Amino acid sequence: MKLTKLICEKAVYQGVGNKRHVLWDDEVRGFGLRVYPSQRKAFIVKYRTVNGRQRQLVIGDFGTWTVDLARKEARKYIVGIDQGDDPVEERRAQRDAITVADLCAEFMKRWARDRKRSWHDDQLRLDKHVLPVWGTLKAASIIRADMAALHHKVGKESPGTANRTLDLVRTIWNKAVIWGLLPEGHVNPAVGVERNPERPR
């Protein structure tokens, strides 16, 4: 059965005891419309990983997504899955990825407080310059352009403080890779950002 708008509109939950009820599409392997006991309807892709694990990915709700758009999206996922991708795991990793606030807290706890006399200065720079701008963002999402913009902004007030903040971010991101909080080979956003000239004391 090829899923159509009419079929999706008329679909009603027919499971027993909350058992999963899915109408499968004949055109695209693993693509279907899941109907919930609440009568919510969502397009899904069902697949197996290279390790043989069965997964189910929700594309989006019927009504928000048309059948044609959902089928097209399902094809994209299946091409990636055939090449070894696991979109469910990728979504989970993205959802669980560490935020900048959590990363900075981990850095202060695991390294700065025990090893640096000036750790109070680090915490002050984080609280004043880094966390208000990046705190809720995923650490892995911060790129060089973000660091350059922050460095420029802080540098307007104090070029030296901007440089210290740049050094601090570089150290934190380096430690994050070593500790496994960011993936191996992750590009440090502070690398390549030009320091401000400072007058020697």
C-alpha positions in Angstrom: 0.0 0.0 0.0 1.4 3.4 -1.0 0.7 6.0 1.6 -1.5 8.9 0.4 -3.0 11.9 2.0 -6.4 10.3 2.0 -5.1 7.1 3.6 -3.3 9.1 6.3 -6.4 11.2 7.0 -8.6 8.2 7.4 -6.1 6.2 9.5 -7.3 5.4 13.0 -5.5 3.5 15.8 -6.2 -0.2 15.6 -3.7 -1.6 18.1 -4.6 -3.7 21.2 -3.3 -2.7 24.6 -1.3 0.2 23.4 0.5 -2.0 20.9 2.3 -0.1 18.1 0.2 0.4 15.0 1.9 1.4 11.8 0.8 1.7 8.2 3.8 0.9 6.0 4.5 2.4 2.7 5.2 0.1 -0.3 7.3 2.7 -2.2 10.0 3.4 0.3 11.5 0.6 2.5 11.0 1.3 6.2 8.8 4.4 5.7 5.4 4.4 7.5 2.8 6.3 9.4 2.5 5.5 13.0 -0.9 6.0 14.6 -0.9 6.4 18.4 -3.8 5.6 20.8 -4.2 9.4 21.2 -4.8 9.5 17.4 -1.6 11.4 16.9 -0.2 10.4 13.5 3.6 10.6 12.8 5.7 9.6 9.9 8.6 7.3 10.8 11.5 5.4 9.4 12.3 1.9 10.7 15.7 0.5 10.1 18.6 -1.7 11.4 22.0 -0.4 12.3 25.2 -2.0 11.0 25.3 -3.8 14.4 21.8 -5.3 13.8 19.9 -3.0 16.3 16.4 -2.1 15.2 15.6 1.6 15.4 12.6 3.8 14.7 13.1 7.5 13.8 10.2 10.0 13.9 10.3 12.3 10.9 7.4 14.5 12.0 3.7 14.7 12.5 1.2 14.2 9.7 -0.4 17.6 9.0 2.9 19.4 9.7 4.6 17.1 7.1 2.9 16.1 3.9 3.2 12.5 2.7 5.5 13.5 -0.2 7.8 15.6 1.9 8.1 12.9 4.6 8.7 10.2 2.0 11.5 12.4 0.4 13.0 12.8 3.9 12.8 9.1 4.5 14.7 8.4 1.3 17.5 10.7 2.5 17.8 9.0 5.9 17.8 5.5 4.2 20.7 6.5 1.9 22.7 7.5 5.0 21.7 4.4 6.9 22.8 2.2 4.0 26.2 3.9 4.4 26.4 3.2 8.1 24.7 6.2 9.6 22.5 5.9 12.7 20.2 9.0 12.8 18.6 8.0 16.1 22.0 7.8 17.8 23.0 11.0 16.2 19.9 12.8 17.6 20.5 11.3 21.0 24.2 12.5 21.0 23.2 15.9 19.9 20.5 16.1 22.6 22.9 14.9 25.3 25.9 17.0 24.1 27.5 19.1 26.8 26.7 22.8 27.0 29.3 25.5 27.4 28.1 26.1 31.0 28.6 22.5 31.9 32.0 22.3 30.2 33.2 25.4 32.0 32.0 24.0 35.3 33.8 20.8 34.7 37.0 22.6 33.8 36.9 24.6 37.0 36.2 21.5 39.1 38.6 19.1 37.4 41.5 21.3 36.7 41.5 25.1 37.5 40.7 25.1 41.2 43.4 22.6 42.0 46.1 23.8 39.7 45.8 27.6 39.2 46.2 30.2 41.9 44.4 32.6 39.6 41.4 30.4 39.2 39.2 33.1 40.6 40.2 35.3 37.7 39.2 32.5 35.3 35.8 32.1 36.9 35.3 35.9 36.7 36.1 35.9 33.0 33.7 33.1 32.4 30.9 34.6 34.4 31.3 38.0 32.9 32.2 37.3 29.2 31.7 33.7 28.2 28.7 32.3 30.0 26.2 35.2 29.3 26.8 34.7 25.6 27.4 31.0 25.2 26.3 29.3 28.4 23.2 27.5 27.0 24.8 26.6 23.7 26.3 23.2 22.9 30.1 23.3 23.3 30.6 21.5 20.0 28.6 24.2 18.2 31.1 27.0 19.1 33.2 27.9 16.1 36.1 30.2 15.4 33.8 33.0 14.2 32.0 32.9 17.6 35.3 33.2 19.4 36.5 36.0 17.1 33.3 37.9 17.7 33.6 37.5 21.5 37.3 38.4 21.5 36.5 41.6 19.5 33.6 42.5 21.8 35.6 42.1 25.0 38.6 43.8 23.4 36.7 47.0 22.9 36.7 47.4 26.7 40.0 45.7 27.5 42.4 44.2 24.9 44.3 42.3 27.6 41.1 40.8 29.1 40.1 39.7 25.6 43.4 37.9 25.2 43.2 36.2 28.6 39.6 35.1 27.7 40.9 33.8 24.4 43.7 31.8 26.2 41.1 30.5 28.7 38.7 29.2 26.0 41.6 27.6 24.2 42.6 25.7 27.3 39.1 24.6 28.2 38.4 23.2 24.7 41.7 21.4 24.7 40.9 19.8 28.0 37.4 18.9 26.8 38.9 16.8 23.9 41.4 15.1 26.3 38.6 14.3 28.7 36.4 12.9 26.0 33.8 15.7 26.4 34.3 16.7 22.8 35.1 14.4 19.9 38.7 13.6 19.0 39.9 16.0 16.4 37.4 18.7 17.3 38.6 22.1 16.0 39.4 24.4 18.9 37.4 27.7 18.3 40.2 29.8 19.8 42.9 28.5 17.4 43.6 31.0 14.6 42.0 34.0 16.4 44.5 36.9 16.3 45.5 38.3 19.7 45.2 41.9 20.5 48.5 43.9 20.7 49.3 44.7 24.4 51.7 47.2 25.8 54.5 45.5 27.8 54.2 46.2 31.5 
